[in-house]
Amino acid sequence: MKTLEKFLEELASQDVKLWVEDERLRCNAPEGVLTSEIRIQLSARKQEIITFLQQANLKREFNENLIKPIERNGNPPPLSYAQQRLWFIEKMALSSNAYNMPLTLHLVGQLDYAALQKSLNQIIARHETLRTTFSEINGTPVQIIQPPFELELPRKDLSGLTPSEATTKLQQLLQQENELSFNLEVDPPIRAQLFQLGTTEHILQITLHHIASDGWSLTVLPKELSAIYTATLADQSSPLPPLPIQYADFAVWQKNYLQGETLSSQLNYWKQKLLDLPQLQLPTDHPRPAVETFNGAGIPINISAALTSKIQQLTQKQGATLFMTLLAAFKVLLYRYSGQEGIAVGSPIANRNYSEIEGLIGFFVNSLVMYTDLGGEPSFQEVLNRVRQTALEAYAHQDLPFEKLVEELQPERSLSQNPLFKVAFAVQQGEAMSPSFSLPNLELELGLEQWMGDRMTVRMDMELHLWQEGEEIKGFCAYNRDLFEAETIQRVLLHYQNLLSALVETPEQPISQLPLMKEAEIDQILVEWNNTKTDYPTDKCIHQLFEEQVEKTPDAIAVVFEEQKLTYFELNCKANQLAHHLQTLGVKPETLVGICVERSVEMVVGVLSILKAGAAYVPLDPNYPTSRLNYMVEDAQLPIILTQEKWQHHLPQTTNQVICLEADIPNTATSENLKVSITSEHQAYMMYTSGSTGLPKGVNIRHQGVVRLVKNTNYINFTEEDIFLQLAPISFDAATLEIWGSLLNGGTLVVMPPHQPSLEEIGAAIRENQVTTLWLSAGLFQLMVEEQLESLKPVKQLLAGGDILSVTHVQKVVEKLPGCKLINGYGPTENTTFTCCFPVKGDSNIEKSVPIGRPISNTQVYILDANLQPVPIGVPGELHIGGDGIAT
């Protein structure tokens, strides 16, 4: 066993304060330092420690009585570092009521109003900080300590209302009080009011400003109220001993203490620890406001006794504290939600390490930045070790005020968020949540959840507050309502509990593999939301479905190009003639045939004829550089290329056979439908994309992929009345939707002239042809909305995509074109044009961005992490796609 001196030295190094008071050993330690092992040793060696301290008179060595009362010479005392920050915030009018601290007491029994008011005023007289206003002298903020005054305690009688009415009215009045700001230059930082619900039931609400109080203060005040109220009822003087110092004494001491070696030692640690600190980037439901808001709400969390027991067992086994284990788990959750390895969380610490300030009401609490690197695929055991080390180091350097740290580090400041950290975590001591005090003839409760509602002030994006109550861990998550929806925070808390349940069973498992979701949630994401199966002709090829449409509507107009029109019957005949000719040239199933044409009737005839011959077409954009075309022709090993005369010499001079569609189609060829032995699994086309290597990459798309895109699908309604505008180059997969969406459903395909059309020409084509279904790239969509909005009025179904859509322009279409269904279409070429679609409606929440929506029919979409495990809703991951549209 360690010697007593060694044991006490180790405690002192961790800022543990020990002293003897009334023959009892007293202890004050930073949150989380007193592990179960230390507590056992303190208990076992208690008498030995008491004797040692008494004999050696080490009280002063353990940091007792270092803070002395200052001389009151008429000069206003300075503000503490923490007060300086709040004064600055108030002066900038950035917070209004954000730093109000309500203390609400439910009193049941015989209440003596006069004794209550007298007791409150004695507390105000006892604590200077409760009668301090603030001012500036020559630009320096100072405390102006006012003489004792009589605090008004207005009474509001709600006893005449029904219970339901009283609850509603009380919620309203409490909320109004919480939203009422202080004028710190004039108002004392305390207010109080009393609500009467019945002859023996009252609500006492005390509101303090944070500049004069903290969480610890909210336990000091009720205890003193209990003692003084009890004495007042007995017509006795206050039993409380005089305060050794006042808050102003602490403020002066702090400024003098944090100098020289003490300051540099603290600063050097934090500068090294927080160098290039990354900002946590949690996914939010709403865009971050330009100026930080404090509109909060809270969601409760309750960790069962069984799980709490396992957490405690793991904590003890790892030599940690409950705070450390719960914080480590929370950091793992943030790591999984953000995808970042460096996680910084703010944690409040009481900062009352000197006995003189334990009984003071005032702003002492400090914020410690708990930064941990979770890189390297650690297990939870390893993360807990890292968090434990971080916490112990932070406790040893806790004297540096957060405000001084921000001043020295000078992080990039923003009016929209807190510096250094945006998420806070706290494990309160049981006494702080349920302090032991009482009032004569009264039953007393803290907290008024049933009356307060779910709204509160929050100073962070998210704050998780936990405490142990009996055999369970309870708490709540406060969050900024301007950033998050309640459903999101509910999921966060559910995943936190799931994570805790998993890590207590397998703490040696890598944190990236610990499950966040239960089976039901996984099933919802993987199965329920991907249940997109619909009946469509899975066994039919593109040309077969076209031929069926010809039988159905032979005289309907299939293609319009400038002054030229072809019926379905005429288009079928022309395509059959060319297909028969291609067969005589050796084209057969699985042959790749190039087609290098502009927008024209020949383009439509060409691709259809290639499919009818059983082959697959390879679009070649005639506007591509010759070198790119050469690469594509050679890479695909094309034996035949269909083109137009003007582009014949633009093609590579190889042995490939080039057919000019205007001249080389023999009129003598039969126009009967061909019989070829292919299935829907055969390739329909190969389309070149840019490729990840910089070289074009051929993507092979099956007939079934195209049929799944345009038949009996859920994102658009294809009918024989549709008029499509064919605008996309044939080398882009949007042309797949335009051509086959129209021709396989009996619509009319209006082909734009081959040149680059102006916005006016596109608008004119839409108006003159009464186009009902239109695809626009994101850039063109924006321009058309800006310049040709009126021309879009005939359009009933407008699909746009290929890039991020402008929210402003989307909202304009929704507002100005109520008869138009706007759809954001997303999907890589490798999944046949569209994977997901989002129909934008008037009530769609698109303030930040336009979603890509849900998978279209017969398509599956999975968002997975680096380990190919599904991520929860709202958590970033990589998009993985499956279904009938996947390229071969």
Buried (B, 14 or more C-beta within 10 A) or exposed (E): EEEEEEBBEEBBEBBBBBBBEEEEBEBBBBBBBBBBEBEEBBEEBEEEBBEBBEEEEBBEEBBBEEBEBBEEEEEBBBBBBBBBBBBEBBEEEBBBBBBBBBBBBBBBEEBBEEBBBBBBBBBBBBBBBBBBBBBEEEEEBBBBBEEEEEBEBEEEEBEEBEEEEBBBBBBEBBBEBBEEBBEBEEEBBBBBBBBBBEEBBBBBBBBBBBBBBBBBBBBBBBBBBBBBBBBBBEEEEBEBEEBBBBBBBBBBBBBEBBEEEEBEEBBEBBEEBBEEBEBBEBBBBBEBBEEBBBBBBBBEBBBEEEBBEBBBEBBBEBBBBBBBBBBBBBBBBBBBBBBBBBBBBBBBBBBBBBBBBBBBBBBBBBBBBBBBEBEEEBBBBBBBBBBBEBBBBBBBBBBBBBBBBBEBBEEEEEEEBBBBBBBBBBBBBEEBBBBEBEBBEBEBEBEBEEBBBEBBBBBBBBBBBBBBBEEBBBBBBBBBBBBBBBEBBBBBBBBBBBBBBBBBEBBEBBBBEBBBBEEEBBEBBEEEBBEBEEEBBBEBBBBBBBBEBBEEBEEBBBBBBEEEBBBBBBBBBBBBBBBBBBBEEEBEBEBBBBBBBBBBBBBBBBBBBBBBBBBBBBBBBBBBEEEBBBBBBEBBEBBBBBBBEEBEEBBBEEEBBBBBBEEBBEEEBEBEBBEBEBEBEBBBBBBBBEEEEEEBBBBBBBBBBBBBBBBEBBBBEBEEEBBBBBBBBBBBBBBBBBBBBBBBBBBBBBBBEBEEBEBEBBBBBBBEBEBBBBBBBBEBBBBBBEBBBEBBBBBBBBBBBBEEBBBEBBBBBBEEBEEBBBBBBBBBBBBBBBBBBBBBEEEBEBEEEBBBBBBBBBBBBBBEBEEEBBBBBBBBBEEEBBBBBBBE
